Amino acid sequence: MTAKRIKIILIIFSLLTTGIIAGIFIKNRILSKSPEKLLSLIQENISLSIGKVHHVSVRNGVKEWILDAKSAHVVDVSKQLMLEDISMVYFLQDGSKVNLTADRGILKTETNDIEAVGNVVLKYSNYSLETDKMNYDRDSHVLFSSGQIKITGKKVNLTADSMKYDLITNQTWFHSNVEVMLHENSV
C-alpha cells in the first residue's frame, strides 16, 4: 500500500468515527429535550436500574412496613423489583417493630409480597432469627420460611426446618425437627 492510500483510509475512518459519535450525541440531545420519547424507550426495555430505594406500604391508613435497598432493578415483564442489600421494618399492632435484613430480595409490585434471600436476619425484641430465605405475604401479613431457621436469645435457642410468623397476632409456628434449648440462669 502506498502512503496516499493509507492516508485516504485513515481520513475515511476518522470521518466515519466522527459521524457515529455526532449521531449518538444528536440522538441523546433530542431525547433529553423530549421526555416522552425517552420514557417510551425505557418502557420498551425489560429492566431499569434504580439506586437507593425507599418504599412504604400503608393499608387502610396504617403503616405496615418500610423497605430500603441499596439498589433495584425493575423487571416489567414479571412485575417484580429485584433488590440488593435490603433492610425492612415491619410494624406490629402493639407498636413494636420487627427488623429484617438480607443480601437480596424480590418485591412483587402487583401484590407487595416480598422474598428475601441470602443472610436473612430477623430481629424482634431480644431475639434474632437467621435463615437463607424469608417470604412475606402482604394479604395475610405473615412472614414464613420453608428453609432451616435458627433463633437465638438470652433465654432460648431454637432451630426448626420451617416457620410461620403472623405479624397481626404476633404468633409464631415452627415445623419439623424443632429443637429448643432453654437457658435457666439467664437474667
Secondary structure, DSSP 8 states (H G I E B T S, - for coil): --HHHHHHHHHHHHHHHHHHHHHHHHHHHHHHH-HHHHHHHHHHSSEEEEEEEEEEEEETTEEEEEEEEEEEEEETTTTEEEEEEEEEEEE-TTS-EEEEEEEEEEEETTTTEEEEEEEEEEEETTEEEEEEEEEEETTTTEEEESS-EEEE-SSEEEEESEEEEETTTTEEEEESS-EEEE-TT--
